[in-house]
Each structure stands twice: as C-alpha cells, then as structure tokens.
C-alpha cells in the first residue's frame, strides 16, 4: 500500500497560558530506492508522491539516461521499510551504468551524495543555448504564482516546490517534496512525461539556488532558474559557464539577476 505524503499526528503546544494538546498535519519523509537492472543506484529521503515523475526526472538529471526511451518501467514495489522504483535500461545505457562508479544515499538536505571523488562534485555540463525571453512582469509574479500550486505545503508548511513558468501563461506545472532537489527531479520527470520542452520557459523554486539545482537545470536544458532565496557563489559561477540565467530573491514583485540577464526583458540596458 502506498504511503501518504502527509500524516496527522498529535503533539503538545506549549504557550504562555500553559500546554495543550494539538494535532498537526506533518509531511512524510520516506526512503525511496531507485533501482536499475536490479542494482540500487540511489536511496533518497523523499515525499512518497509522484514517484514515477521523481524516478524519471532523477534518471534524466543525473545523466543515467538521455531520454525516456532508454528506460523500461517503472515498477513501484512497496516494502515495510521503504519503496523501490525499478527500471530496466536500454543496452547502451546499461553498459554506461556499469562503468559509472557512483552509489548515492541522500538525505533531503544533501546536495551531492556518495560521490567517489572531488572531481565528480562539479561535473561537466552542457551549455544551454535557448533564445527564450521572459518579461519582467512574468518573472516578478512567478514565485507568488507558484504558491497556488502547493497543496502539500498548505497542509504542512514544510515542503518545497518546483514549478515551470511558460512566458505569457504563468506556472503550467508544479511538483512538491520535502527536498528541494527531489521537487526539481519530480518536475523534470513530469515535464518529460507530458512532452513539455524545458527550453521554452523557466524553472521556479521555493528554495535557495545550490550547485545541484543549477546542474539539474542545465542538464534538463532549461535556460532560466528562479528562486525565492539566494544563490551560492559557486552556483552563480556554474550558471555563467552553463548558459543559465539565475533570478534570485524573487519575492513581492522584485528579483535580482545573476548570470546571463539578457533573457529577462527588464527594459534596462545596464543590468549587470
């Protein structure tokens, strides 16, 4: 039986006028194993919802496959201790997997988990060359618009979201998870399953911009990454090299631009 993404649990609220019993809806954090040809490639702590999207998005953003046609599955198998999502790889990808010496075990707050060496921490990225342009007004509304696509957050106040902004249409797709990178993988997988081209818009996140988010965005081929919080300095450097536009501190109709600001139509000629 599939586990629910949220649970109502009792607690004790301590206030100035004394303690009282409460019941809170809390997000589930559940082990999800991603298994390829019978071998576990990663075990991630994730929200147990949209697992087909998650597994496909992870497969794409981690370079395990280049397109969904190289995967057969998934088969979702529930266990008492967690959930397995099983895939079978096309022969050429199976050989590549054997050569890849990487096994991951990632808690939700972790960025780069279980890699074998420092050289693997900053992997080579394709350069995103999309000519898409996004109006300042669209981008200014993006983070607030994403709030309308966060039902699990409305219940729990404790999960991240990733949404896809299509110029002129707003947020057309979104996914949630306790982990920001899991939410992004779910979005990438959902876009692939629905035939949405990442090169024609922006990914909007409810988190800071980390190196891993830039990596996944670039591999997905999305030219613009928007977030409500700050980027790390290395995320900016990585985005500059990968051709990804970063918009950070996107709140209340304002944002900062880092790396390739020319994709955003601000009406200003001196944006640095």
PLY file of the C-alpha trace (Angstrom):
ply
format ascii 1.0
element vertex 272
property float x
property float y
property float z
element edge 271
property int vertex1
property int vertex2
end_header
0.00 0.00 0.00
1.40 3.39 -0.99
2.31 5.69 1.88
0.51 9.01 2.17
2.59 12.20 1.69
1.28 13.68 4.97
0.16 12.35 8.33
-1.87 13.92 11.13
-0.03 13.39 14.42
-0.62 14.55 17.99
1.66 16.99 19.75
1.81 19.26 22.75
1.61 23.01 22.13
3.37 24.93 24.89
2.17 28.53 25.25
2.39 31.24 27.91
-1.03 30.20 29.22
0.08 26.58 29.53
0.36 23.42 27.39
-2.47 21.97 25.35
-2.88 19.03 23.01
-2.77 19.69 19.28
-2.95 17.67 16.08
-0.71 18.74 13.21
-0.52 17.56 9.62
3.13 16.73 9.03
4.90 15.82 5.78
6.08 12.23 5.36
9.79 11.63 4.76
10.19 8.18 3.22
13.11 6.11 1.83
12.80 5.73 -1.95
15.27 3.41 -3.69
15.93 3.94 -7.39
16.86 0.58 -8.88
18.26 -0.02 -12.37
18.62 -3.53 -13.78
18.36 -4.94 -10.27
21.02 -2.70 -8.71
20.22 0.19 -6.40
21.68 3.44 -7.69
20.32 5.80 -5.05
18.27 5.84 -1.87
16.69 9.23 -1.28
14.51 10.50 1.54
11.53 11.93 -0.30
7.84 12.69 -0.16
6.06 9.48 -1.26
4.03 11.11 -4.04
4.60 11.44 -7.82
7.28 8.75 -7.60
7.15 7.95 -11.33
7.91 11.60 -12.07
10.66 11.59 -9.43
12.36 8.47 -10.75
12.25 9.60 -14.37
13.45 13.10 -13.50
16.32 11.72 -11.42
17.27 9.38 -14.28
17.43 12.32 -16.68
19.01 14.95 -14.42
21.71 12.57 -13.19
22.60 11.52 -16.73
21.63 7.89 -16.23
19.64 8.16 -19.46
19.48 10.84 -22.14
15.77 10.41 -22.90
12.83 8.39 -21.51
13.00 5.88 -24.37
16.15 4.42 -22.80
14.15 3.19 -19.80
11.64 0.40 -19.38
9.34 0.71 -16.39
8.88 1.87 -13.77
7.70 -0.85 -11.43
6.90 0.52 -7.98
7.34 -2.01 -5.16
6.28 -1.13 -1.63
8.19 -2.53 1.35
7.70 -2.05 5.08
10.92 -0.02 5.27
10.57 1.97 2.04
9.64 1.99 -1.64
11.59 0.69 -4.62
11.17 2.20 -8.07
12.58 -0.29 -10.56
13.73 0.41 -14.12
15.41 -1.61 -16.85
17.95 0.14 -19.03
18.48 0.01 -22.77
21.67 -1.98 -23.53
23.85 1.07 -24.27
22.83 2.75 -21.02
23.30 -0.47 -19.06
26.94 -0.56 -20.17
27.41 3.07 -19.20
25.91 2.36 -15.79
28.39 -0.46 -15.19
31.24 1.96 -15.89
29.84 4.59 -13.58
31.31 4.14 -10.12
28.75 6.07 -8.19
26.36 4.97 -5.47
24.26 7.58 -3.73
22.44 7.71 -0.40
20.93 11.12 0.11
19.02 12.82 2.91
16.78 15.65 1.78
19.17 18.41 2.75
22.12 16.90 0.91
23.35 18.23 -2.39
25.98 15.83 -3.72
25.74 12.46 -2.03
28.00 9.43 -2.17
30.28 10.59 -4.98
33.63 8.88 -5.25
35.95 11.88 -5.65
36.14 15.67 -5.64
36.35 15.60 -9.43
32.77 14.32 -9.55
31.42 17.18 -7.45
31.39 19.62 -10.38
30.51 17.55 -13.40
30.81 18.87 -16.97
27.55 20.46 -18.07
26.03 21.05 -21.48
25.69 24.73 -22.38
22.07 25.86 -22.56
21.56 27.89 -25.72
17.82 28.63 -25.64
16.86 32.03 -27.03
13.72 32.24 -24.87
12.99 35.64 -23.35
10.79 36.31 -20.35
9.11 39.57 -19.46
9.98 41.20 -16.16
6.29 41.15 -15.22
6.05 37.37 -15.74
9.12 36.73 -13.64
8.02 39.15 -10.92
4.80 37.16 -10.44
6.39 33.71 -10.68
7.12 32.96 -7.02
3.73 34.21 -5.85
2.02 32.26 -8.65
3.77 29.07 -7.53
2.04 29.32 -4.15
-1.25 28.39 -5.83
0.31 25.04 -6.83
1.43 23.90 -3.37
-1.37 21.89 -1.74
1.03 19.80 0.37
2.71 22.93 1.68
-0.71 24.36 2.53
-1.31 21.28 4.67
2.10 21.05 6.33
4.04 24.34 5.89
7.13 22.19 5.46
7.82 21.21 1.84
9.47 22.74 -1.22
8.01 23.18 -4.69
9.38 23.42 -8.22
7.25 24.87 -11.00
7.61 25.53 -14.71
6.90 29.06 -15.91
5.85 29.42 -19.53
6.09 33.02 -20.80
2.64 34.56 -21.04
0.97 31.54 -19.40
2.34 31.53 -15.85
3.07 28.34 -13.88
1.82 25.45 -16.03
3.13 22.53 -13.95
4.47 22.04 -10.41
5.63 19.32 -8.05
6.33 19.24 -4.28
8.71 17.36 -1.99
10.41 17.63 1.38
13.68 18.02 -0.55
14.21 20.87 -2.98
16.27 18.75 -5.37
13.65 15.99 -5.21
10.94 18.52 -6.10
13.01 19.57 -9.12
13.53 15.97 -10.22
9.78 15.39 -9.96
9.13 18.45 -12.11
11.70 17.39 -14.73
10.16 13.91 -14.88
6.61 15.29 -15.13
7.66 17.61 -17.95
9.27 14.74 -19.84
6.16 12.57 -19.44
3.90 15.40 -20.63
6.09 16.48 -23.54
6.83 19.97 -22.15
10.04 21.49 -23.54
12.18 22.87 -20.67
13.90 25.19 -23.14
10.76 27.29 -23.56
10.47 28.75 -20.07
11.86 28.93 -16.53
12.04 26.67 -13.50
10.82 28.37 -10.32
11.93 27.10 -6.90
10.89 27.83 -3.30
14.46 27.44 -2.04
17.96 28.82 -2.33
19.87 28.13 -5.56
22.51 25.49 -4.97
25.08 23.97 -7.31
22.98 20.83 -7.72
19.90 22.78 -8.81
21.94 24.58 -11.48
23.36 21.25 -12.64
19.93 19.64 -12.95
18.52 22.71 -14.68
21.33 22.75 -17.25
21.10 19.02 -17.95
17.35 19.38 -18.43
18.02 22.18 -20.94
16.13 24.89 -19.05
17.62 28.36 -19.64
16.27 30.20 -16.58
16.24 29.25 -12.89
14.24 31.39 -10.44
14.23 31.08 -6.65
12.86 32.95 -3.66
16.19 32.87 -1.81
19.87 33.45 -2.57
22.19 31.60 -4.90
25.52 30.34 -3.64
28.57 31.99 -5.17
29.59 28.79 -6.90
26.08 28.28 -8.26
26.44 31.68 -9.98
29.81 30.73 -11.46
28.43 27.40 -12.64
25.37 29.06 -14.20
27.57 31.54 -16.03
29.54 28.71 -17.62
26.45 26.64 -18.42
24.49 29.45 -20.03
21.77 29.51 -17.36
20.10 32.72 -16.20
19.62 32.99 -12.44
16.93 35.12 -10.82
17.18 35.13 -7.03
15.38 36.80 -4.11
12.21 36.60 -6.22
9.62 37.93 -3.79
6.87 40.55 -3.74
7.31 41.53 -7.37
11.10 42.02 -7.24
14.16 39.89 -8.03
17.94 40.03 -8.54
19.56 38.78 -11.74
22.83 36.83 -11.91
24.43 35.22 -14.99
23.01 35.87 -18.47
20.47 38.56 -17.54
19.76 39.27 -21.23
16.97 36.64 -21.30
14.88 38.80 -18.98
13.19 41.79 -20.64
13.63 44.42 -17.94
13.63 47.47 -20.19
17.02 48.43 -18.73
20.24 48.46 -20.73
22.60 48.48 -17.77
21.68 45.26 -15.91
24.96 43.71 -14.74
0 1
1 2
2 3
3 4
4 5
5 6
6 7
7 8
8 9
9 10
10 11
11 12
12 13
13 14
14 15
15 16
16 17
17 18
18 19
19 20
20 21
21 22
22 23
23 24
24 25
25 26
26 27
27 28
28 29
29 30
30 31
31 32
32 33
33 34
34 35
35 36
36 37
37 38
38 39
39 40
40 41
41 42
42 43
43 44
44 45
45 46
46 47
47 48
48 49
49 50
50 51
51 52
52 53
53 54
54 55
55 56
56 57
57 58
58 59
59 60
60 61
61 62
62 63
63 64
64 65
65 66
66 67
67 68
68 69
69 70
70 71
71 72
72 73
73 74
74 75
75 76
76 77
77 78
78 79
79 80
80 81
81 82
82 83
83 84
84 85
85 86
86 87
87 88
88 89
89 90
90 91
91 92
92 93
93 94
94 95
95 96
96 97
97 98
98 99
99 100
100 101
101 102
102 103
103 104
104 105
105 106
106 107
107 108
108 109
109 110
110 111
111 112
112 113
113 114
114 115
115 116
116 117
117 118
118 119
119 120
120 121
121 122
122 123
123 124
124 125
125 126
126 127
127 128
128 129
129 130
130 131
131 132
132 133
133 134
134 135
135 136
136 137
137 138
138 139
139 140
140 141
141 142
142 143
143 144
144 145
145 146
146 147
147 148
148 149
149 150
150 151
151 152
152 153
153 154
154 155
155 156
156 157
157 158
158 159
159 160
160 161
161 162
162 163
163 164
164 165
165 166
166 167
167 168
168 169
169 170
170 171
171 172
172 173
173 174
174 175
175 176
176 177
177 178
178 179
179 180
180 181
181 182
182 183
183 184
184 185
185 186
186 187
187 188
188 189
189 190
190 191
191 192
192 193
193 194
194 195
195 196
196 197
197 198
198 199
199 200
200 201
201 202
202 203
203 204
204 205
205 206
206 207
207 208
208 209
209 210
210 211
211 212
212 213
213 214
214 215
215 216
216 217
217 218
218 219
219 220
220 221
221 222
222 223
223 224
224 225
225 226
226 227
227 228
228 229
229 230
230 231
231 232
232 233
233 234
234 235
235 236
236 237
237 238
238 239
239 240
240 241
241 242
242 243
243 244
244 245
245 246
246 247
247 248
248 249
249 250
250 251
251 252
252 253
253 254
254 255
255 256
256 257
257 258
258 259
259 260
260 261
261 262
262 263
263 264
264 265
265 266
266 267
267 268
268 269
269 270
270 271
